[in-house]
Amino acid sequence: MPTEVEARFAADGPLPLEALTRAARLGPAVLGRPRTADETDRYLDTDDGALATARWACRLRTRDGLTRISLKGPPEAGDRDDWHHRRPELEGPATEELDPSAWPPSSARDLLDRLRGGAPLRERLRLVQRRTERSVTLDGIPFGTLTCDQVRVEREGSAAGDLHVVELELHDEGGADARAALETLAGALDFMPGLRPEPRTKLERALDLLGESRP
């Protein structure tokens, strides 16, 4: 199963995100032209929280009229820093319907069906975000993607608060050289005013804003 590898930081407001949008470089890496888009993430689970109990998150992301399902599993043990995150991730095509049988077949849909055990899904919360993406090139080789997200947390149409998130995701797992480069670039982010390493996912931070306990 594919593994998501990323460095994750929380910002204390929009200013660090704006600075990263204007910057030409991040440490030794070259940043590509900013691309900004609006997207909505809906997090789903069963009424009895089967996915949360299994430590999986189910996200329906809609962007530019297209919807995809993303399943993210428990983080790997042994992460060395608050910013460093590795976890299994499986994606596939979907629709805005909450019934997975209405989605195109995929490995992600199959896994979701096993996790929910036939129980219907409901929307747990949604994140309405404006995302700016920049390619990250190191020594002339594509390395990953830097994202700067301004996020509004909503439940049942009511806003619960805002998040400002910076993530640097590798294109693939890579080897020791990629991990060392990620550590170098994470250090450059950690040096920026207004950014701090963030051990929690967006979903976990949103649940904290909503005052909801997590398994």
C-alpha positions in Angstrom: 0.0 0.0 0.0 1.3 3.5 -0.8 2.8 5.5 2.1 2.3 9.2 2.6 5.5 10.9 3.9 5.3 14.5 4.8 6.5 17.3 7.1 3.6 19.1 8.9 3.5 22.5 10.5 0.9 24.7 12.1 1.0 28.5 11.4 -0.2 31.1 13.9 -2.1 33.0 11.2 -2.1 33.7 7.4 1.2 35.7 7.4 3.6 32.7 7.3 1.6 31.2 4.5 1.8 34.4 2.5 5.5 34.5 3.0 5.9 31.0 1.7 3.7 31.9 -1.3 6.1 34.7 -2.2 9.4 32.9 -1.4 11.6 31.8 -4.3 13.3 29.1 -2.3 13.0 26.9 0.7 16.5 26.2 2.0 18.3 24.6 -0.9 15.1 23.8 -2.8 13.5 25.8 -5.6 9.8 26.6 -5.3 7.6 26.5 -8.3 4.9 29.0 -9.3 2.0 29.1 -6.7 -1.3 27.5 -7.7 -4.3 28.3 -5.6 -7.6 26.4 -5.5 -10.7 26.0 -3.3 -11.6 22.6 -2.1 -13.9 20.9 0.5 -13.0 17.9 2.5 -15.8 15.9 4.1 -14.7 13.4 6.8 -16.9 10.3 7.0 -17.5 7.5 9.5 -20.1 5.2 10.7 -22.5 6.1 13.6 -20.5 3.9 16.0 -17.1 5.3 14.8 -15.8 2.1 13.2 -13.1 3.9 11.2 -11.9 6.0 14.1 -11.7 3.0 16.3 -9.5 1.3 13.6 -7.5 4.5 13.4 -8.4 5.1 9.8 -9.6 8.4 8.4 -12.0 8.6 5.4 -11.9 11.9 3.4 -14.0 12.9 0.4 -12.3 15.8 -1.3 -14.1 17.9 -3.9 -12.0 20.2 -6.1 -12.8 21.7 -9.5 -15.9 19.6 -9.7 -14.1 16.3 -9.1 -14.4 14.2 -6.0 -11.9 11.6 -4.7 -11.9 9.3 -1.7 -8.8 9.1 0.4 -8.2 6.6 3.2 -5.3 7.3 5.6 -4.2 4.8 8.2 -2.4 4.8 11.5 0.9 6.6 11.6 4.0 4.5 11.6 5.7 4.1 14.9 9.1 5.7 15.5 8.7 9.1 13.9 11.6 11.1 15.3 10.1 14.6 15.2 6.8 16.3 15.7 6.9 17.4 12.1 7.7 14.0 10.5 4.7 11.8 9.5 4.4 8.5 7.6 1.1 6.6 7.2 -0.5 4.4 4.7 -2.8 6.1 2.2 -5.1 4.8 -0.5 -7.0 6.9 -3.0 -9.6 6.4 -5.7 -12.4 8.1 -7.6 -15.7 8.9 -5.9 -18.8 11.1 -6.0 -20.4 13.4 -3.5 -22.8 10.6 -2.5 -22.2 9.1 1.0 -23.0 5.6 -0.3 -19.8 4.1 -1.6 -21.8 1.8 -3.9 -22.4 4.9 -6.0 -18.6 5.4 -6.6 -16.5 3.9 -9.3 -14.8 0.6 -8.2 -11.3 1.0 -6.6 -9.1 -0.5 -4.0 -9.9 2.4 -1.7 -13.6 1.7 -1.9 -13.0 -2.0 -1.2 -10.9 -1.1 1.9 -13.6 1.3 3.1 -16.3 -1.4 2.7 -14.2 -3.7 4.9 -13.6 -1.0 7.5 -17.3 0.0 7.8 -18.6 -3.5 7.8 -21.6 -2.7 5.7 -22.7 0.2 8.0 -23.9 3.4 6.4 -21.6 6.5 6.5 -22.3 9.9 7.8 -20.5 13.2 7.6 -18.4 13.8 10.7 -17.2 17.3 9.8 -16.0 19.2 6.9 -13.0 21.4 6.1 -13.5 24.3 3.7 -10.1 25.3 2.5 -8.2 27.6 0.2 -5.0 25.7 -0.8 -1.9 27.1 -2.4 0.5 24.5 -3.9 4.1 24.9 -5.0 6.3 22.3 -6.6 9.6 21.7 -4.7 12.7 20.9 -6.8 16.0 19.9 -5.3 19.2 19.7 -7.4 17.0 19.9 -10.5 14.9 16.9 -9.5 11.2 17.1 -8.5 11.1 16.3 -4.8 7.7 17.1 -3.5 4.8 19.6 -3.1 4.6 22.4 -0.6 1.0 23.3 0.4 -0.2 26.3 2.4 -3.8 25.8 3.6 -6.3 28.3 5.1 -9.0 26.1 6.6 -12.4 26.7 8.0 -13.8 23.9 10.2 -17.5 23.3 9.9 -20.1 21.0 11.3 -23.7 20.9 10.2 -23.3 24.3 8.5 -21.8 26.1 11.6 -18.2 27.3 11.7 -16.1 26.0 14.6 -12.8 27.9 13.9 -9.9 28.3 11.5 -6.7 26.4 10.9 -3.5 27.5 9.1 -1.5 24.5 7.9 1.8 24.1 6.0 2.7 20.6 4.6 5.6 19.4 2.6 4.8 16.0 1.0 7.3 13.8 -0.8 6.4 12.5 -4.3 7.3 9.0 -3.1 8.7 7.4 0.0 12.3 7.6 -1.3 15.4 6.3 0.5 17.8 7.7 3.1 18.8 10.6 0.8 15.1 11.7 0.5 14.6 11.5 4.2 17.7 13.5 4.9 16.6 16.2 2.4 13.1 16.3 4.0 14.7 16.9 7.3 16.8 19.7 5.9 13.7 21.4 4.3 11.7 20.8 7.5 14.4 22.6 9.4 14.0 25.6 7.1 10.3 25.6 7.8 10.9 25.3 11.5 13.2 28.4 11.3 10.4 30.6 9.9 8.6 32.9 12.3 5.1 31.9 13.0 5.5 28.2 12.1 5.8 25.3 14.6 6.0 21.5 14.1 2.5 19.9 14.3 2.1 16.3 15.5 -1.7 16.3 14.8 -3.5 15.8 11.5 -6.0 18.3 10.3 -8.8 16.0 11.3 -7.4 15.7 14.8 -7.0 19.4 15.1 -10.5 20.0 13.9 -11.9 17.5 16.4 -10.0 19.3 19.2 -11.7 22.6 18.1 -15.0 20.9 18.2 -14.3 19.5 21.7 -14.6 15.9 20.5 -12.5 13.1 22.0 -10.4 11.0 19.7 -9.7 7.2 20.0 
